[in-house]
């Protein structure tokens, strides 16, 4: 019988490795085509890995908890069905099974070598686990084990990720620029290290709640973002009275005609997209000393999960959608987020993020940038307030629906002029919303 190699799938453009959470099948189990074999996790999302071909799980090449590089073989499946019908005759004439055995032997040899490397690392006075991918990069860049032990890890449980080791290698090459200054001012020139949290003293009645895996990933991602980008936050207040009046008229029509509930989120996204077109340098990412100007406008919308954790599904090519299309996309992603039905692709490729802190009754917030983006907009709660309006007959005081907008941006590449102007333009588009707009 022929053998089939099940590989670790690519889970997104920036994902180089994944952790095996658990195997759902054991060696010797019969598996149908498209049936789940194992569950994996990345720093973005959890996912199931099915087999495209049915057969018997012949060998598992990794264990639960192992970190595996994308496109690596993770299991050998012995094919059954139509492939095995002609097997008896063919095997009597020629050793057809020999090539698969050779492939299996090669894979086993590679896995054994990787395990030996890991064992060496664990026995070299190292206090952490390192994935084969990180070890390969360290070996190619001549990073010693002593250096590797001092690399700050942003992965799960402080694990060194591919991004960490590459950043260390890049910075290591720039360390020797001014040795004399370091001697004169050692306090200033010493490498910046991540401060270690102080020890927490337990008190009577305290309860220890361990973070779940997703909360750990979110914590690592937020800390990494603050260390990567110098955050600046600007605020404006917008008069969204016309948006409120229009939505009050439109929501019944939308629900009857489109079978969709229209919220403020797609309306906000439409205004954000217009402002991004006016200020395209908000829609960028930073790669070292290079600025990547994004062609697509992909809007991430921060959504709270039932567990209390946060996830950011992405509306791809939002600039090509009308309000109805945005409404359907927002509702679809929000519903699938609440039921844990999002796919890895649903949370990849965002270029700008919107988060609605007003949904929790907050007036404003200072959100943390969703790397590798450079800006994130928070919308506050809409409140009725007395405001001064300028009319042809003079100033009057009127009750208006007001909302605060806050924009956090990466001050490495977005200065106050660009950030403030973009935020003001978003507010302008919201205030210019026509209460008589066609539904």
Secondary structure per residue as TSV (DSSP state, phi and psi in degrees):
chain	resnum	aa	ss	phi	psi
A	1	X	-	360.0	145.2
A	2	X	-	-78.3	153.7
A	3	X	E	-109.6	149.1
A	4	X	E	-122.8	134.4
A	5	X	E	-94.0	119.3
A	6	X	E	-89.1	123.9
A	7	X	E	-107.3	158.9
A	8	X	-	-71.7	118.5
A	9	X	-	-72.9	156.7
A	10	X	-	-80.2	123.0
A	11	X	-	-101.1	5.4
A	12	X	S	157.3	164.3
A	13	X	T	-64.8	-26.9
A	14	X	T	-105.8	6.7
A	15	X	-	-97.3	121.0
A	16	X	-	-107.6	-16.0
A	17	X	E	-154.5	163.3
A	18	X	E	-143.8	154.6
A	19	X	E	-102.2	133.4
A	20	X	E	-77.8	116.2
A	21	X	E	-76.9	-53.3
A	22	X	E	-164.6	151.8
A	23	X	E	-87.4	131.7
A	24	X	S	-92.9	-8.1
A	25	X	S	-127.9	150.2
A	26	X	-	-107.3	161.3
A	27	X	T	-59.6	133.0
A	28	X	T	97.2	-13.9
A	29	X	-	-72.3	144.0
A	30	X	E	-85.2	132.8
A	31	X	E	-124.3	134.0
A	32	X	-	-85.2	157.2
A	33	X	T	-58.6	138.1
A	34	X	T	71.1	10.7
A	35	X	-	-86.7	143.4
A	36	X	E	-67.9	132.8
A	37	X	E	-104.6	-37.0
A	38	X	E	-154.9	164.1
A	39	X	E	-112.9	136.8
A	40	X	E	-128.0	164.6
A	41	X	E	-139.2	139.8
A	42	X	-	-119.3	-177.0
A	43	X	S	-77.1	5.3
A	44	X	S	-111.5	-46.7
A	45	X	-	-161.7	156.4
A	46	X	E	-88.2	151.1
A	47	X	E	-155.4	161.1
A	48	X	E	-103.2	146.5
A	49	X	E	-113.4	109.3
A	50	X	E	-90.6	165.2
A	51	X	-	-99.2	131.9
A	52	X	S	-72.1	-15.7
A	53	X	S	-129.0	142.7
A	54	X	-	-82.6	160.8
A	55	X	E	161.7	-154.5
A	56	X	E	-113.9	131.4
A	57	X	E	-68.5	103.4
A	58	X	E	-80.9	-43.5
A	59	X	E	-155.2	133.4
A	60	X	E	-95.3	124.6
A	61	X	-	-91.9	-8.4
A	62	X	S	-139.3	162.9
A	63	X	-	-106.9	168.7
A	64	X	T	-58.0	134.1
A	65	X	T	92.7	-12.2
A	66	X	-	-71.4	144.5
A	67	X	E	-97.9	124.5
A	68	X	E	-122.6	135.9
A	69	X	E	-70.5	148.8
A	70	X	T	-60.0	140.5
A	71	X	T	75.3	4.6
A	72	X	-	-80.5	147.1
A	73	X	E	-72.8	128.7
A	74	X	E	-113.4	-15.7
A	75	X	E	-160.7	154.8
A	76	X	E	-111.9	126.8
A	77	X	E	-115.6	125.9
A	78	X	E	-84.2	117.0
A	79	X	E	-72.2	148.6
A	80	X	-	-130.0	-171.6
A	81	X	G	81.8	-134.0
A	82	X	G	-64.7	-29.4
A	83	X	G	-67.7	-24.0
A	84	X	G	-98.1	-3.9
A	85	X	T	-64.2	-45.0
A	86	X	T	-88.2	4.5
A	87	X	H	-62.9	-43.0
A	88	X	H	-58.4	-46.7
A	89	X	H	-65.5	-44.3
A	90	X	H	-65.1	-39.9
A	91	X	H	-67.7	-30.1
A	92	X	H	-72.2	-22.2
A	93	X	H	-97.7	-38.2
A	94	X	S	-147.8	147.8
A	95	X	-	-76.3	72.6
A	96	X	T	-64.0	-30.1
A	97	X	H	-73.4	-10.7
A	98	X	H	-62.0	-46.3
A	99	X	H	-58.5	-45.7
A	100	X	H	-58.8	-39.6
A	101	X	H	-62.5	-36.8
A	102	X	H	-64.1	-42.1
A	103	X	H	-61.7	-44.2
A	104	X	H	-61.7	-43.0
A	105	X	H	-61.8	-40.4
A	106	X	H	-63.7	-43.7
A	107	X	H	-63.5	-44.5
A	108	X	H	-62.3	-37.9
A	109	X	H	-64.3	-42.0
A	110	X	H	-64.8	-43.6
A	111	X	H	-63.5	-42.5
A	112	X	H	-61.6	-39.4
A	113	X	H	-65.2	-41.9
A	114	X	H	-63.8	-39.4
A	115	X	H	-66.9	-34.3
A	116	X	H	-64.8	-41.1
A	117	X	H	-62.5	-43.8
A	118	X	H	-63.0	-40.8
A	119	X	H	-62.7	-39.5
A	120	X	H	-62.0	-41.3
A	121	X	H	-63.9	-44.3
A	122	X	H	-67.7	-25.0
A	123	X	T	-96.8	5.8
A	124	X	T	-101.7	41.4
A	125	X	T	61.4	18.5
A	126	X	-	-82.1	145.2
A	127	X	-	-104.4	1.1
A	128	X	S	-132.9	160.6
A	129	X	-	-87.7	139.2
A	130	X	-	-123.5	133.0
A	131	X	-	-72.0	155.3
A	132	X	H	-54.8	-35.3
A	133	X	H	-62.8	-45.5
A	134	X	H	-65.1	-40.6
A	135	X	H	-64.0	-39.3
A	136	X	H	-63.9	-42.9
A	137	X	H	-63.7	-43.5
A	138	X	H	-61.1	-41.3
A	139	X	H	-66.6	-42.4
A	140	X	H	-66.5	-31.6
A	141	X	T	-96.8	8.6
A	142	X	T	58.6	40.6
A	143	X	-	-90.4	118.6
A	144	X	-	-73.2	165.0
A	145	X	H	-63.7	-35.6
A	146	X	H	-62.6	-39.7
A	147	X	H	-67.7	-42.7
A	148	X	H	-61.5	-35.0
A	149	X	H	-63.8	-24.6
A	150	X	T	-95.8	-0.5
A	151	X	S	-76.3	126.6
A	152	X	-	-70.7	123.4
A	153	X	-	-96.3	136.4
A	154	X	-	-106.5	3.4
A	155	X	S	-82.9	-173.5
A	156	X	G	-59.9	129.5
A	157	X	G	57.7	35.6
A	158	X	G	76.3	15.3
A	159	X	-	-69.1	141.3
A	160	X	-	-77.2	122.9
A	161	X	-	-96.9	174.2
A	162	X	H	-58.8	-41.8
A	163	X	H	-61.9	-39.5
A	164	X	H	-63.1	-47.8
A	165	X	H	-69.1	-36.9
A	166	X	H	-67.8	-39.1
A	167	X	H	-65.0	-38.5
A	168	X	H	-64.8	-43.5
A	169	X	H	-62.1	-42.1
A	170	X	H	-64.6	-45.1
A	171	X	H	-70.8	-31.2
A	172	X	H	-61.7	-33.5
A	173	X	T	-73.2	-12.9
A	174	X	T	-107.4	7.6
A	175	X	G	-75.7	-30.4
A	176	X	G	-89.8	35.5
A	177	X	G	-86.5	-26.0
A	178	X	-	-150.7	72.3
A	179	X	H	-65.8	-32.4
A	180	X	H	-66.4	-41.9
A	181	X	H	-63.0	-35.6
A	182	X	H	-64.0	-33.3
A	183	X	H	-70.6	-39.4
A	184	X	H	-74.5	-37.4
A	185	X	T	-129.7	68.8
A	186	X	H	-61.2	-31.5
A	187	X	H	-67.3	-30.3
A	188	X	H	-86.4	-37.0
A	189	X	H	-90.4	-7.5
A	190	X	S	-64.3	144.1
A	191	X	-	-57.0	140.4
A	192	X	-	-77.5	125.0
A	193	X	-	-111.5	152.5
A	194	X	-	-71.2	123.9
A	195	X	-	-63.3	136.8
A	196	X	-	-82.0	136.4
A	197	X	-	-64.1	144.2
A	198	X	-	-70.9	153.6
A	199	X	-	-68.7	134.3
A	200	X	-	-91.4	128.7
A	201	X	-	-89.9	124.4
A	202	X	-	-77.9	140.1
A	203	X	-	-118.4	163.4
A	204	X	T	-58.1	128.6
A	205	X	T	91.8	-6.2
A	206	X	-	-68.1	150.4
A	207	X	-	-122.1	134.3
A	208	X	-	-95.6	122.9
A	209	X	-	-119.7	114.5
A	210	X	-	-75.0	136.2
A	211	X	-	-62.3	140.8
A	212	X	-	-77.4	172.3
A	213	X	H	-60.9	-40.9
A	214	X	H	-67.0	-38.9
A	215	X	H	-64.3	-37.6
A	216	X	H	-62.2	-42.3
A	217	X	H	-65.3	-41.8
A	218	X	H	-62.3	-43.3
A	219	X	H	-60.8	-45.3
A	220	X	H	-62.1	-41.5
A	221	X	H	-66.7	-39.8
A	222	X	H	-67.9	-42.8
A	223	X	H	-63.3	-42.5
A	224	X	H	-60.7	-40.3
A	225	X	H	-64.1	-43.2
A	226	X	H	-66.8	-33.0
A	227	X	H	-75.0	-27.5
A	228	X	H	-83.1	-47.0
A	229	X	S	-113.6	127.4
A	230	X	-	-71.6	111.3
A	231	X	E	-83.1	135.6
A	232	X	E	-129.3	139.9
A	233	X	E	-124.0	129.4
A	234	X	E	-113.7	154.1
A	235	X	E	-130.5	145.6
A	236	X	E	-140.9	159.9
A	237	X	E	-113.9	131.8
A	238	X	E	-117.4	142.3
A	239	X	E	-90.6	104.3
A	240	X	-	-105.9	28.5
A	241	X	H	-58.0	-45.4
A	242	X	H	-63.8	-35.5
A	243	X	H	-65.0	-41.9
A	244	X	H	-64.3	-46.0
A	245	X	H	-64.2	-41.9
A	246	X	H	-65.2	-44.5
A	247	X	H	-63.7	-37.8
A	248	X	H	-59.7	-34.8
A	249	X	H	-78.7	-34.5
A	250	X	H	-86.7	-26.3
A	251	X	H	-63.1	-36.6
A	252	X	H	-67.5	-41.2
A	253	X	H	-64.9	-44.5
A	254	X	H	-60.8	-44.8
A	255	X	H	-66.7	-36.3
A	256	X	H	-75.6	-41.7
A	257	X	H	-82.6	-44.3
A	258	X	H	-102.9	-6.2
A	259	X	S	56.4	37.4
A	260	X	-	-135.5	139.7
A	261	X	-	-88.9	128.8
A	262	X	-	-97.3	123.1
A	263	X	-	-104.5	-178.8
A	264	X	H	-74.3	-21.6
A	265	X	H	-57.2	-51.4
A	266	X	H	-63.8	-29.1
A	267	X	H	-68.3	-42.6
A	268	X	H	-62.9	-42.4
A	269	X	H	-62.0	-39.3
A	270	X	H	-59.6	-41.7
A	271	X	H	-68.2	-38.7
A	272	X	H	-63.5	-44.0
A	273	X	H	-60.8	-42.9
A	274	X	H	-60.8	-41.7
A	275	X	H	-68.4	-36.1
A	276	X	H	-64.2	-38.2
A	277	X	H	-62.3	-33.1
A	278	X	H	-77.0	-31.3
A	279	X	-	-129.1	74.2
A	280	X	G	-64.7	-17.2
A	281	X	G	-77.5	3.2
A	282	X	G	-84.8	-24.9
A	283	X	S	-94.1	62.3
A	284	X	E	-135.0	172.1
A	285	X	E	-137.0	162.6
A	286	X	E	-114.0	129.9
A	287	X	E	-125.7	92.5
A	288	X	T	67.6	-115.6
A	289	X	T	-104.0	12.2
A	290	X	E	-105.8	143.7
A	291	X	E	-105.5	124.8
A	292	X	E	-100.3	111.8
A	293	X	E	-88.4	117.3
A	294	X	-	-78.7	135.7
A	295	X	S	-80.0	-43.8
A	296	X	S	-82.6	149.7
A	297	X	-	-109.7	100.4
A	298	X	-	-113.1	112.2
A	299	X	E	-96.9	119.7
A	300	X	E	-86.6	142.0
A	301	X	E	-123.9	113.3
A	302	X	E	-64.9	128.3
A	303	X	E	-129.2	135.1
A	304	X	E	-84.4	133.7
A	305	X	-	-88.1	161.7
A	306	X	T	-55.7	-29.4
A	307	X	T	-73.3	-10.8
A	308	X	S	96.5	-11.3
A	309	X	-	-76.3	171.3
A	310	X	E	-118.9	142.0
A	311	X	E	-140.0	153.5
A	312	X	E	-126.0	84.5
A	313	X	E	-68.0	155.5
A	314	X	E	-120.2	131.8
A	315	X	E	-90.9	108.2
A	316	X	T	-77.6	139.8
A	317	X	T	51.3	50.5
A	318	X	G	-62.9	-24.5
A	319	X	G	-71.3	-13.1
A	320	X	G	-96.9	5.0
A	321	X	-	-109.0	146.3
A	322	X	-	-87.0	-177.1
A	323	X	H	-63.4	-36.2
A	324	X	H	-65.6	-43.2
A	325	X	H	-62.9	-41.4
A	326	X	H	-63.6	-40.9
A	327	X	H	-61.1	-45.5
A	328	X	H	-65.6	-39.5
A	329	X	H	-66.8	-43.3
A	330	X	H	-61.5	-47.7
A	331	X	H	-64.3	-41.5
A	332	X	H	-63.4	-48.1
A	333	X	H	-66.1	-39.8
A	334	X	H	-64.9	-41.7
A	335	X	H	-65.8	-42.3
A	336	X	H	-72.5	-28.1
A	337	X	H	-66.7	-41.5
A	338	X	H	-68.0	-24.8
A	339	X	T	-107.2	13.9
A	340	X	T	55.9	40.3
A	341	X	-	-109.2	11.7
A	342	X	-	-72.2	142.9
A	343	X	-	-93.5	162.8
A	344	X	G	-55.1	-36.1
A	345	X	G	-67.8	-25.6
A	346	X	G	-66.5	-21.6
A	347	X	G	-115.4	16.8
A	348	X	S	-107.2	153.2
A	349	X	-	84.1	12.1
A	350	X	-	-66.2	144.3
A	351	X	S	-117.3	-13.3
A	352	X	E	-159.3	144.7
A	353	X	E	-123.0	142.2
A	354	X	E	-117.9	130.9
A	355	X	E	-128.3	134.7
A	356	X	E	-103.7	90.2
A	357	X	G	-74.6	-16.7
A	358	X	G	-64.2	-23.0
A	359	X	G	-63.6	-18.8
A	360	X	G	-103.8	13.0
A	361	X	T	80.2	15.7
A	362	X	-	-90.5	140.3
A	363	X	S	-71.8	-37.9
A	364	X	-	-161.9	170.3
A	365	X	-	-153.1	169.3
A	366	X	-	-121.8	79.9
A	367	X	-	-67.8	156.8
A	368	X	-	-93.3	136.5
A	369	X	-	-61.6	137.0
A	370	X	-	-87.8	96.0
A	371	X	T	-59.8	145.7
A	372	X	T	-92.8	27.1
A	373	X	-	-74.9	173.9
A	374	X	S	-121.4	2.2
A	375	X	E	-157.1	150.7
A	376	X	E	-145.8	134.7
A	377	X	E	-107.3	132.6
A	378	X	E	-111.6	132.1
A	379	X	E	-105.7	130.6
A	380	X	-	-89.4	-177.3
A	381	X	-	-73.7	149.1
A	382	X	-	-90.1	123.6
A	383	X	E	-126.2	142.9
A	384	X	E	-78.5	130.3
A	385	X	E	-142.3	149.3
A	386	X	E	-74.1	129.2
A	387	X	E	-133.1	155.4
A	388	X	E	-88.3	122.3
A	389	X	E	-110.7	138.1
A	390	X	E	-91.5	123.4
A	391	X	E	-124.5	170.9
A	392	X	T	-64.2	-27.2
A	393	X	T	-89.7	-3.4
A	394	X	E	124.6	177.4
A	395	X	E	-75.4	140.8
A	396	X	E	-134.0	158.3
A	397	X	E	-102.6	127.8
A	398	X	E	-136.7	157.6
A	399	X	E	-86.4	121.3
A	400	X	E	-127.6	158.3
A	401	X	E	-90.0	114.4
A	402	X	E	-116.9	150.2
A	403	X	E	-147.2	138.2
A	404	X	E	-89.1	139.0
A	405	X	E	-115.4	138.5
A	406	X	E	-130.8	135.1
A	407	X	E	-121.1	117.7
A	408	X	E	-95.3	132.1
A	409	X	E	-140.5	159.5
A	410	X	E	-82.7	108.7
A	411	X	T	-72.4	-5.3
A	412	X	T	-65.9	-36.3
A	413	X	T	-127.7	-13.1
A	414	X	-	-118.1	112.1
A	415	X	-	-87.9	176.2
A	416	X	H	-62.4	-32.5
A	417	X	H	-65.4	-48.5
A	418	X	H	-67.3	-47.5
A	419	X	H	-62.0	-45.8
A	420	X	H	-67.2	-39.6
A	421	X	H	-67.1	-41.1
A	422	X	H	-62.5	-45.2
A	423	X	H	-62.8	-41.8
A	424	X	H	-63.2	-36.9
A	425	X	H	-67.4	-38.1
A	426	X	H	-59.7	-45.7
A	427	X	H	-62.9	-38.3
A	428	X	H	-60.6	-45.2
A	429	X	H	-64.8	-34.9
A	430	X	H	-66.4	-42.2
A	431	X	H	-71.7	-24.5
A	432	X	T	-86.6	-0.4
A	433	X	-	-58.7	127.8
A	434	X	-	-82.7	126.7
A	435	X	T	-68.3	-16.8
A	436	X	T	-102.7	14.5
A	437	X	-	-59.0	142.8
A	438	X	-	-63.9	135.4
A	439	X	-	-88.0	360.0
